[in-house]
Amino acid sequence: MADPFHAYDIRGIVDESVTEELAYRVGRAYCRLFTPIRVIVARDMRPSSHPLSEALISGLRLGGCAVVDLGLASTDMLYLAVITSGVDGGFMVTASHNPAAYNGIKVVGRRAVPMGLGSGLERIEALMATSRPFPTVPFQAALEGRDFLEEYADLLLGMVDTGALARVPLVIDAGNGMGGYVSTPILQRLGLASTNLFFEPDGTFPNHEANPLVAENRRALEAEVAGGNAAFGVGFDGDADRAFFVDGRGRFVNGDFMVGFLAETALASSPGAPITFCVRSSRFTADRIRALGGVPHMVKVGHAFAKRTMAEIGAPFGGEISGHYYYRMGDAWFDSGPLTLLRLLELMGRREETLETLLEPTRETFLSGEINSTVEPPEAVMAKVEQAYTGIGERITIDGLRIETGDWWFSVRLSNTEPLVRLNCEGRTPEIMANIRDEVLQLIRS
């Protein structure tokens, strides 16, 4: 059976590695280890999420921890509820963008700080692995329900200048995930004209998987935008903590480009601040941040690493190719798909530009996209690549290896969950990009 404990969360196939018994024991182990007083629990729309949530809540309450149950929610809604309520932590029952057979649990501490392997989740895994029974208790801690949707909308709208928003027609593909549920009150309040695709929450994903990073899952969105009068389109993943954009001609917009664009809004209120981006990002991103007066700061891939670094350096904004965009609220950081949509509308309104015109400076960037190679053992392959490029260019080792020269850069990283080596490249010309891509791939796969 596959281990459901991963770098950033608990996740696996329902009734195999992720069960109601597992969820219950997670709650009990969490209480024994961290002695929380009050936490918040939320769930997505998957058929398995309700029973998993009930089992988790039972484990928490029998462990002595009071629970606030948000019911149906997006992951960013859970984050904001934890941040604004001052509770000890939160749990989101979701498998995010994974197919319908999967489910899992995202765990956060105070101020929605992610709990992953190395920051607490490994302690829960270790305690559960002992198989020791949890003590019986004579009572369950308190349980209360809370409807947070309208307050959530208030919080997001309070983080943008609603008077500056571009009032343009758009297409939104929620992929039958939580994006439609949480976007509806925001759209209604703003009176935005939108064509809404697959807004009905349905965890069986009858139309396409809720992972817009995969091209086939964007087909309906791209076609609707390209065939109509929409200014652009946005797709949310299953739990709506990520957003993916296509321009007015239905062309996909790279997430690292979006980081460079959206840095402008953050730097307008925090001049000279650091802005974070992941090691897979185009040079355009760092160049754009510098041009806006900010300080580009490269970080390791993954929301737990990004948020930790942002807290250390006081960054108001950051993001990744993966569609995660991170925002500061007081002394807390969270990622949100719907807020990213609002920030883009604000930027377009202030600049009086379309997404296509914003994208013009990126037309001369030549990127490979991420190329995954299954190899055994991956560590040996990484060592081979490192040796081959010893003494060449600038070496960046915050996450795998990134080599930069004046004409090109490449990044190679190991997957956290599979025997994969991930490659990203950029070249000054298409030919230069293709040459370095093929050269590194030959090393990886030979």
Kinemage of the C-alpha trace (Angstrom):
@kinemage 1
@onewidth
@group {chain A} dominant
@subgroup {mainchain}
@vectorlist {calphas} color= white
{ca met a 1} P 0.000 0.000 0.000
{ca ala a 2} L 1.342 3.446 -0.925
{ca asp a 3} L 2.346 5.734 1.924
{ca pro a 4} L -0.215 8.588 2.062
{ca phe a 5} L 2.163 10.948 3.913
{ca his a 6} L 3.800 13.291 1.418
{ca ala a 7} L 5.992 16.373 1.643
{ca tyr a 8} L 3.103 18.826 1.958
{ca asp a 9} L 0.041 16.794 2.911
{ca ile a 10} L -1.644 13.408 3.350
{ca arg a 11} L -2.975 12.062 0.047
{ca gly a 12} L -3.805 8.786 -1.669
{ca ile a 13} L -6.498 6.534 -3.107
{ca val a 14} L -9.690 6.378 -1.062
{ca asp a 15} L -10.331 3.102 0.793
{ca glu a 16} L -6.763 2.020 0.093
{ca ser a 17} L -4.201 4.380 1.618
{ca val a 18} L -6.733 7.039 2.686
{ca thr a 19} L -9.529 5.700 4.901
{ca glu a 20} L -11.893 6.953 7.564
{ca glu a 21} L -9.780 5.095 10.138
{ca leu a 22} L -6.725 7.013 8.938
{ca ala a 23} L -8.567 10.330 9.209
{ca tyr a 24} L -9.747 9.474 12.736
{ca arg a 25} L -6.240 8.507 13.823
{ca val a 26} L -4.781 11.682 12.323
{ca gly a 27} L -7.118 13.660 14.571
{ca arg a 28} L -6.213 11.654 17.654
{ca ala a 29} L -2.456 11.782 16.949
{ca tyr a 30} L -2.562 15.528 16.291
{ca cys a 31} L -4.235 16.127 19.646
{ca arg a 32} L -1.791 13.942 21.565
{ca leu a 33} L 1.235 15.611 19.997
{ca phe a 34} L 0.197 19.264 19.919
{ca thr a 35} L -2.553 19.581 22.606
{ca pro a 36} L -4.636 22.049 20.577
{ca ile a 37} L -7.636 23.794 22.110
{ca arg a 38} L -9.605 24.708 18.975
{ca val a 39} L -9.193 24.010 15.250
{ca ile a 40} L -11.148 24.487 12.023
{ca val a 41} L -12.051 21.669 9.618
{ca ala a 42} L -13.307 22.065 6.041
{ca arg a 43} L -13.876 19.746 3.070
{ca asp a 44} L -14.205 19.798 -0.696
{ca met a 45} L -16.965 18.344 -2.892
{ca arg a 46} L -15.635 14.777 -3.351
{ca pro a 47} L -18.128 12.060 -2.308
{ca ser a 48} L -15.563 10.696 0.142
{ca ser a 49} L -14.815 14.065 1.751
{ca his a 50} L -17.852 14.187 4.027
{ca pro a 51} L -17.252 10.814 5.737
{ca leu a 52} L -13.507 11.503 5.960
{ca ser a 53} L -14.226 14.894 7.501
{ca glu a 54} L -16.617 13.363 10.040
{ca ala a 55} L -14.006 10.769 11.018
{ca leu a 56} L -11.324 13.436 11.388
{ca ile a 57} L -13.619 15.618 13.477
{ca ser a 58} L -14.460 12.654 15.705
{ca gly a 59} L -10.769 11.979 16.288
{ca leu a 60} L -10.094 15.617 17.130
{ca arg a 61} L -13.024 15.905 19.526
{ca leu a 62} L -12.189 12.616 21.293
{ca gly a 63} L -8.658 13.970 21.614
{ca gly a 64} L -9.994 16.941 23.547
{ca cys a 65} L -9.939 19.575 20.805
{ca ala a 66} L -12.969 21.737 20.000
{ca val a 67} L -13.803 21.889 16.291
{ca val a 68} L -15.323 24.559 14.069
{ca asp a 69} L -16.757 22.836 10.990
{ca leu a 70} L -16.880 25.035 7.875
{ca gly a 71} L -18.453 22.284 5.772
{ca leu a 72} L -17.943 22.808 2.040
{ca ala a 73} L -15.070 25.214 1.402
{ca ser a 74} L -12.085 25.943 -0.791
{ca thr a 75} L -8.612 25.563 0.652
{ca asp a 76} L -7.996 29.315 0.650
{ca met a 77} L -11.251 29.731 2.572
{ca leu a 78} L -9.909 27.362 5.219
{ca tyr a 79} L -6.645 29.328 5.349
{ca leu a 80} L -8.450 32.645 5.845
{ca ala a 81} L -10.738 31.200 8.505
{ca val a 82} L -7.698 29.976 10.458
{ca ile a 83} L -5.842 33.280 10.031
{ca thr a 84} L -8.735 35.498 11.102
{ca ser a 85} L -10.027 33.279 13.930
{ca gly a 86} L -6.746 32.837 15.798
{ca val a 87} L -7.332 29.088 16.255
{ca asp a 88} L -4.560 26.544 16.820
{ca gly a 89} L -4.755 25.066 13.337
{ca gly a 90} L -6.861 23.786 10.496
{ca phe a 91} L -7.553 20.740 8.333
{ca met a 92} L -8.720 20.696 4.728
{ca val a 93} L -10.081 17.388 3.455
{ca thr a 94} L -9.213 17.459 -0.236
{ca ala a 95} L -7.065 15.864 -2.921
{ca ser a 96} L -6.821 19.201 -4.723
{ca his a 97} L -6.291 18.550 -8.461
{ca asn a 98} L -6.059 14.748 -8.269
{ca pro a 99} L -8.629 12.460 -9.951
{ca ala a 100} L -11.853 11.401 -8.257
{ca ala a 101} L -10.404 8.215 -6.743
{ca tyr a 102} L -8.087 10.272 -4.530
{ca asn a 103} L -8.553 12.216 -1.332
{ca gly a 104} L -6.428 13.523 1.503
{ca ile a 105} L -5.859 16.064 4.267
{ca lys a 106} L -3.932 19.335 4.261
{ca val a 107} L -2.844 20.406 7.758
{ca val a 108} L -1.923 23.903 8.911
{ca gly a 109} L -0.958 25.392 12.250
{ca arg a 110} L -1.560 28.851 13.692
{ca arg a 111} L -1.809 31.622 11.072
{ca ala a 112} L -2.266 28.843 8.456
{ca val a 113} L 1.423 27.890 8.502
{ca pro a 114} L 1.682 24.645 6.470
{ca met a 115} L 2.476 21.442 8.350
{ca gly a 116} L 4.477 19.035 6.187
{ca leu a 117} L 7.146 16.402 6.560
{ca gly a 118} L 9.855 18.127 8.563
{ca ser a 119} L 7.474 20.591 10.183
{ca gly a 120} L 5.177 18.317 12.198
{ca leu a 121} L 3.496 15.919 9.783
{ca glu a 122} L 6.281 13.378 10.231
{ca arg a 123} L 5.503 13.293 13.965
{ca ile a 124} L 1.880 12.417 13.233
{ca glu a 125} L 3.014 9.697 10.827
{ca ala a 126} L 5.468 8.267 13.369
{ca leu a 127} L 2.916 8.167 16.194
{ca met a 128} L 0.318 6.502 13.980
{ca ala a 129} L 2.877 3.918 12.847
{ca thr a 130} L 3.258 2.626 16.421
{ca ser a 131} L -0.326 1.258 16.283
{ca arg a 132} L -0.709 2.029 19.979
{ca pro a 133} L -4.375 2.480 20.925
{ca phe a 134} L -5.510 5.946 21.889
{ca pro a 135} L -6.967 6.252 25.402
{ca thr a 136} L -10.730 6.271 25.807
{ca val a 137} L -12.246 9.521 27.028
{ca pro a 138} L -15.586 10.147 28.737
{ca phe a 139} L -16.673 13.025 26.482
{ca gln a 140} L -16.130 14.752 23.150
{ca ala a 141} L -14.955 18.342 22.890
{ca ala a 142} L -17.315 20.958 21.478
{ca leu a 143} L -18.398 21.079 17.837
{ca glu a 144} L -19.872 24.096 16.077
{ca gly a 145} L -20.797 24.770 12.472
{ca arg a 146} L -19.873 28.007 10.761
{ca asp a 147} L -20.926 29.561 7.466
{ca phe a 148} L -17.855 31.458 6.334
{ca leu a 149} L -18.602 32.072 2.656
{ca glu a 150} L -19.789 35.686 2.868
{ca glu a 151} L -17.008 36.655 5.261
{ca tyr a 152} L -14.535 35.013 2.898
{ca ala a 153} L -15.855 37.156 0.040
{ca asp a 154} L -15.522 40.258 2.247
{ca leu a 155} L -11.902 39.438 3.019
{ca leu a 156} L -10.885 38.908 -0.612
{ca leu a 157} L -12.690 42.017 -1.832
{ca gly a 158} L -10.981 43.971 0.939
{ca met a 159} L -7.597 43.025 -0.531
{ca val a 160} L -8.186 44.751 -3.881
{ca asp a 161} L -9.284 48.180 -5.071
{ca thr a 162} L -12.700 47.195 -6.367
{ca gly a 163} L -13.104 50.594 -8.036
{ca ala a 164} L -10.060 49.945 -10.208
{ca leu a 165} L -11.096 46.498 -11.476
{ca ala a 166} L -11.309 46.090 -15.240
{ca arg a 167} L -14.954 45.464 -16.077
{ca val a 168} L -14.309 43.011 -18.888
{ca pro a 169} L -16.154 39.845 -19.915
{ca leu a 170} L -14.361 36.687 -18.847
{ca val a 171} L -14.724 32.920 -18.826
{ca ile a 172} L -14.290 30.937 -15.601
{ca asp a 173} L -13.855 27.159 -15.602
{ca ala a 174} L -14.302 25.740 -12.112
{ca gly a 175} L -13.880 22.139 -13.279
{ca asn a 176} L -16.727 21.038 -10.944
{ca gly a 177} L -14.416 21.863 -8.037
{ca met a 178} L -14.805 24.426 -5.271
{ca gly a 179} L -13.973 27.427 -7.478
{ca gly a 180} L -17.543 27.946 -8.638
{ca tyr a 181} L -18.960 27.743 -5.123
{ca val a 182} L -16.585 30.345 -3.665
{ca ser a 183} L -16.498 32.660 -6.707
{ca thr a 184} L -20.258 33.063 -7.016
{ca pro a 185} L -20.784 35.585 -4.182
{ca ile a 186} L -17.776 37.602 -5.373
{ca leu a 187} L -19.046 37.749 -8.943
{ca gln a 188} L -22.532 38.687 -7.777
{ca arg a 189} L -21.290 41.555 -5.624
{ca leu a 190} L -19.090 42.962 -8.367
{ca gly a 191} L -21.621 42.430 -11.130
{ca leu a 192} L -18.923 41.027 -13.416
{ca ala a 193} L -19.985 39.561 -16.754
{ca ser a 194} L -18.687 36.005 -16.808
{ca thr a 195} L -19.365 32.806 -18.703
{ca asn a 196} L -19.252 30.117 -16.037
{ca leu a 197} L -18.170 26.609 -17.001
{ca phe a 198} L -18.732 23.594 -14.749
{ca phe a 199} L -19.599 25.619 -11.628
{ca glu a 200} L -21.637 22.823 -10.006
{ca pro a 201} L -19.458 21.124 -7.353
{ca asp a 202} L -19.184 17.459 -8.322
{ca gly a 203} L -16.303 15.386 -7.030
{ca thr a 204} L -16.768 12.756 -9.731
{ca phe a 205} L -15.496 15.369 -12.244
{ca pro a 206} L -17.949 14.571 -15.067
{ca asn a 207} L -16.439 17.078 -17.522
{ca his a 208} L -12.688 17.019 -16.960
{ca glu a 209} L -10.253 16.641 -14.089
{ca ala a 210} L -9.834 19.802 -12.032
{ca asn a 211} L -6.182 20.270 -12.956
{ca pro a 212} L -5.822 23.102 -15.492
{ca leu a 213} L -2.047 22.694 -15.555
{ca val a 214} L -2.674 19.701 -17.852
{ca ala a 215} L -3.449 20.983 -21.345
{ca glu a 216} L -6.360 18.611 -22.058
{ca asn a 217} L -8.209 19.957 -19.023
{ca arg a 218} L -8.109 23.496 -20.470
{ca arg a 219} L -9.697 22.627 -23.815
{ca ala a 220} L -13.203 23.818 -22.947
{ca leu a 221} L -11.878 27.031 -21.373
{ca glu a 222} L -9.592 27.820 -24.302
{ca ala a 223} L -12.291 27.104 -26.861
{ca glu a 224} L -14.877 29.235 -25.065
{ca val a 225} L -12.505 32.195 -24.841
{ca ala a 226} L -11.198 31.878 -28.390
{ca gly a 227} L -14.692 31.512 -29.852
{ca gly a 228} L -16.342 34.426 -28.067
{ca asn a 229} L -15.812 37.965 -26.861
{ca ala a 230} L -14.114 37.269 -23.531
{ca ala a 231} L -11.076 39.336 -22.545
{ca phe a 232} L -9.437 36.264 -20.986
{ca gly a 233} L -10.202 33.039 -19.130
{ca val a 234} L -9.299 31.536 -15.787
{ca gly a 235} L -9.392 27.937 -14.588
{ca phe a 236} L -9.305 26.882 -10.941
{ca asp a 237} L -8.020 23.578 -9.635
{ca gly a 238} L -10.186 21.318 -7.472
{ca asp a 239} L -9.762 23.126 -4.158
{ca ala a 240} L -9.375 26.588 -5.764
{ca asp a 241} L -6.064 27.523 -4.180
{ca arg a 242} L -4.544 27.771 -7.679
{ca ala a 243} L -5.479 29.760 -10.792
{ca phe a 244} L -4.471 29.321 -14.442
{ca phe a 245} L -5.034 31.877 -17.168
{ca val a 246} L -5.539 32.002 -20.923
{ca asp a 247} L -5.429 35.252 -22.888
{ca gly a 248} L -8.194 36.610 -25.136
{ca arg a 249} L -7.124 34.316 -27.973
{ca gly a 250} L -7.306 31.243 -25.753
{ca arg a 251} L -3.522 30.867 -25.316
{ca phe a 252} L -2.190 29.559 -22.006
{ca val a 253} L -0.237 32.038 -19.856
{ca asn a 254} L 2.779 30.671 -17.969
{ca gly a 255} L 2.537 30.976 -14.206
{ca asp a 256} L 5.993 32.534 -13.877
{ca phe a 257} L 4.957 35.304 -16.280
{ca met a 258} L 1.922 35.952 -14.077
{ca val a 259} L 4.192 36.344 -11.047
{ca gly a 260} L 6.080 39.078 -12.899
{ca phe a 261} L 2.863 40.873 -13.877
{ca leu a 262} L 1.137 40.628 -10.490
{ca ala a 263} L 4.242 41.813 -8.646
{ca glu a 264} L 3.286 45.293 -9.851
{ca thr a 265} L 0.199 45.491 -7.656
{ca ala a 266} L 2.084 44.221 -4.608
{ca leu a 267} L 4.993 46.613 -5.127
{ca ala a 268} L 2.646 49.576 -5.554
{ca ser a 269} L 1.749 49.254 -1.866
{ca ser a 270} L 5.124 47.848 -0.716
{ca pro a 271} L 7.817 49.666 -2.754
{ca gly a 272} L 11.191 47.947 -2.850
{ca ala a 273} L 9.886 44.758 -1.251
{ca pro a 274} L 11.154 41.252 -2.015
{ca ile a 275} L 9.002 39.134 -4.335
{ca thr a 276} L 9.470 35.356 -4.417
{ca phe a 277} L 9.400 32.989 -7.399
{ca cys a 278} L 10.348 29.344 -7.848
{ca val a 279} L 13.563 27.940 -9.362
{ca arg a 280} L 11.726 26.876 -12.542
{ca ser a 281} L 10.878 30.466 -13.460
{ca ser a 282} L 11.852 32.340 -16.617
{ca arg a 283} L 14.407 35.143 -16.414
{ca phe a 284} L 11.538 37.415 -17.386
{ca thr a 285} L 10.142 37.079 -13.857
{ca ala a 286} L 13.233 38.353 -12.029
{ca asp a 287} L 13.852 41.039 -14.658
{ca arg a 288} L 10.290 42.287 -14.354
{ca ile a 289} L 10.465 42.429 -10.549
{ca arg a 290} L 13.690 44.453 -10.747
{ca ala a 291} L 12.186 46.807 -13.319
{ca leu a 292} L 9.282 47.436 -10.942
{ca gly a 293} L 11.701 48.341 -8.141
{ca gly a 294} L 11.322 45.080 -6.238
{ca val a 295} L 13.907 42.546 -5.102
{ca pro a 296} L 13.586 39.154 -6.851
{ca his a 297} L 14.050 36.213 -4.464
{ca met a 298} L 14.262 32.661 -5.835
{ca val a 299} L 12.856 29.897 -3.601
{ca lys a 300} L 12.401 26.154 -3.512
{ca val a 301} L 9.304 24.711 -5.217
{ca gly a 302} L 6.325 24.026 -2.931
{ca his a 303} L 3.909 26.165 -0.958
{ca ala a 304} L 5.362 25.226 2.438
{ca phe a 305} L 8.851 26.348 1.411
{ca ala a 306} L 7.598 29.495 -0.336
{ca lys a 307} L 5.487 30.677 2.594
{ca arg a 308} L 8.267 29.983 5.093
{ca thr a 309} L 10.721 32.052 3.048
{ca met a 310} L 8.195 34.844 2.549
{ca ala a 311} L 7.711 35.046 6.307
{ca glu a 312} L 11.477 35.202 6.859
{ca ile a 313} L 12.044 38.047 4.379
{ca gly a 314} L 8.705 39.852 4.681
{ca ala a 315} L 7.622 39.372 1.061
{ca pro a 316} L 4.116 40.710 0.289
{ca phe a 317} L 3.685 38.496 -2.780
{ca gly a 318} L 5.149 35.499 -4.562
{ca gly a 319} L 4.190 32.682 -6.858
{ca glu a 320} L 5.111 29.611 -8.851
{ca ile a 321} L 4.732 28.098 -12.308
{ca ser a 322} L 2.282 25.635 -10.720
{ca gly a 323} L -0.418 28.322 -10.420
{ca his a 324} L 0.108 29.019 -6.720
{ca tyr a 325} L 0.158 32.738 -5.896
{ca tyr a 326} L 0.913 33.789 -2.326
{ca tyr a 327} L -0.384 36.829 -0.471
{ca arg a 328} L 0.405 38.396 2.885
{ca met a 329} L -2.333 39.162 5.382
{ca gly a 330} L -0.789 40.729 8.476
{ca asp a 331} L 1.758 38.211 9.734
{ca ala a 332} L 0.303 35.318 7.715
{ca trp a 333} L 0.599 34.082 4.127
{ca phe a 334} L -1.906 32.175 2.014
{ca asp a 335} L -2.505 31.162 -1.604
{ca ser a 336} L -5.773 31.843 -3.377
{ca gly a 337} L -7.080 31.300 -6.891
{ca pro a 338} L -10.024 33.750 -6.678
{ca leu a 339} L -7.857 36.519 -5.179
{ca thr a 340} L -5.399 36.073 -8.054
{ca leu a 341} L -8.233 36.626 -10.521
{ca leu a 342} L -9.189 39.825 -8.689
{ca arg a 343} L -5.584 41.060 -8.612
{ca leu a 344} L -5.268 40.520 -12.371
{ca leu a 345} L -8.476 42.480 -12.990
{ca glu a 346} L -7.106 45.267 -10.783
{ca leu a 347} L -3.815 45.340 -12.715
{ca met a 348} L -5.607 45.411 -16.071
{ca gly a 349} L -7.891 48.189 -14.861
{ca arg a 350} L -5.057 50.363 -13.555
{ca arg a 351} L -2.939 49.900 -16.690
{ca glu a 352} L -5.917 49.996 -19.056
{ca glu a 353} L -4.362 47.071 -20.906
{ca thr a 354} L -5.508 43.677 -22.061
{ca leu a 355} L -3.803 40.463 -20.984
{ca glu a 356} L -2.384 40.164 -24.518
{ca thr a 357} L -0.656 43.543 -24.284
{ca leu a 358} L 0.702 42.677 -20.847
{ca leu a 359} L 2.154 39.535 -22.410
{ca glu a 360} L 4.002 41.338 -25.219
{ca pro a 361} L 7.362 41.481 -23.361
{ca thr a 362} L 7.292 37.686 -22.963
{ca arg a 363} L 7.022 36.877 -26.682
{ca glu a 364} L 10.813 36.580 -26.973
{ca thr a 365} L 11.174 34.043 -24.143
{ca phe a 366} L 11.887 30.479 -25.193
{ca leu a 367} L 11.031 27.881 -22.556
{ca ser a 368} L 10.970 24.094 -22.649
{ca gly a 369} L 8.191 23.613 -20.140
{ca glu a 370} L 8.682 20.921 -17.501
{ca ile a 371} L 9.930 17.579 -18.864
{ca asn a 372} L 9.727 14.576 -16.533
{ca ser a 373} L 11.950 11.499 -16.856
{ca thr a 374} L 11.429 8.271 -14.915
{ca val a 375} L 14.874 7.091 -13.803
{ca glu a 376} L 16.387 4.735 -11.234
{ca pro a 377} L 18.063 5.737 -9.017
{ca pro a 378} L 17.241 9.452 -9.486
{ca glu a 379} L 19.949 10.576 -7.049
{ca ala a 380} L 22.627 9.026 -9.251
{ca val a 381} L 21.250 10.834 -12.301
{ca met a 382} L 21.345 14.147 -10.441
{ca ala a 383} L 24.960 13.505 -9.476
{ca lys a 384} L 25.823 12.789 -13.119
{ca val a 385} L 24.287 16.078 -14.270
{ca glu a 386} L 26.066 18.018 -11.536
{ca gln a 387} L 29.412 16.512 -12.504
{ca ala a 388} L 28.890 17.200 -16.209
{ca tyr a 389} L 28.332 20.911 -15.577
{ca thr a 390} L 31.004 21.489 -12.943
{ca gly a 391} L 32.656 24.841 -13.564
{ca ile a 392} L 30.039 25.983 -16.075
{ca gly a 393} L 27.922 29.051 -15.368
{ca glu a 394} L 26.378 30.052 -12.056
{ca arg a 395} L 25.247 27.167 -9.833
{ca ile a 396} L 22.066 27.566 -7.777
{ca thr a 397} L 21.362 24.665 -5.412
{ca ile a 398} L 18.404 25.793 -3.313
{ca asp a 399} L 16.241 23.139 -5.009
{ca gly a 400} L 18.079 20.536 -7.060
{ca leu a 401} L 20.456 22.243 -9.480
{ca arg a 402} L 19.987 25.324 -11.648
{ca ile a 403} L 22.831 26.323 -13.974
{ca glu a 404} L 22.751 29.794 -15.541
{ca thr a 405} L 24.865 31.236 -18.357
{ca gly a 406} L 24.365 34.312 -20.511
{ca asp a 407} L 22.613 32.296 -23.225
{ca trp a 408} L 20.633 29.694 -21.280
{ca trp a 409} L 19.677 28.169 -17.965
{ca phe a 410} L 18.344 24.799 -16.914
{ca ser a 411} L 16.907 23.433 -13.684
{ca val a 412} L 16.875 19.758 -12.654
{ca arg a 413} L 14.996 18.612 -9.570
{ca leu a 414} L 13.846 15.365 -7.993
{ca ser a 415} L 10.163 14.619 -7.480
{ca asn a 416} L 9.064 14.423 -3.846
{ca thr a 417} L 6.849 11.382 -4.476
{ca glu a 418} L 8.050 9.503 -7.587
{ca pro a 419} L 11.357 8.336 -9.136
{ca leu a 420} L 11.299 11.309 -11.502
{ca val a 421} L 13.828 13.928 -12.535
{ca arg a 422} L 12.181 17.179 -13.630
{ca leu a 423} L 13.875 19.408 -16.219
{ca asn a 424} L 13.114 23.026 -17.173
{ca cys a 425} L 15.168 25.079 -19.654
{ca glu a 426} L 15.240 28.526 -21.230
{ca gly a 427} L 17.407 29.828 -24.074
{ca arg a 428} L 18.098 33.197 -25.671
{ca thr a 429} L 16.836 31.726 -28.953
{ca pro a 430} L 14.658 28.685 -29.732
{ca glu a 431} L 17.718 26.889 -31.076
{ca ile a 432} L 19.774 27.537 -27.944
{ca met a 433} L 16.901 26.329 -25.765
{ca ala a 434} L 16.476 23.150 -27.823
{ca asn a 435} L 20.215 22.421 -27.714
{ca ile a 436} L 20.546 22.687 -23.920
{ca arg a 437} L 17.271 20.791 -23.441
{ca asp a 438} L 18.417 17.895 -25.595
{ca glu a 439} L 21.908 17.889 -24.082
{ca val a 440} L 20.624 17.615 -20.496
{ca leu a 441} L 17.919 15.107 -21.436
{ca gln a 442} L 20.563 12.894 -23.000
{ca leu a 443} L 22.473 12.924 -19.728
{ca ile a 444} L 19.349 12.199 -17.685
{ca arg a 445} L 18.073 9.333 -19.849
{ca ser a 446} L 21.337 7.643 -20.872
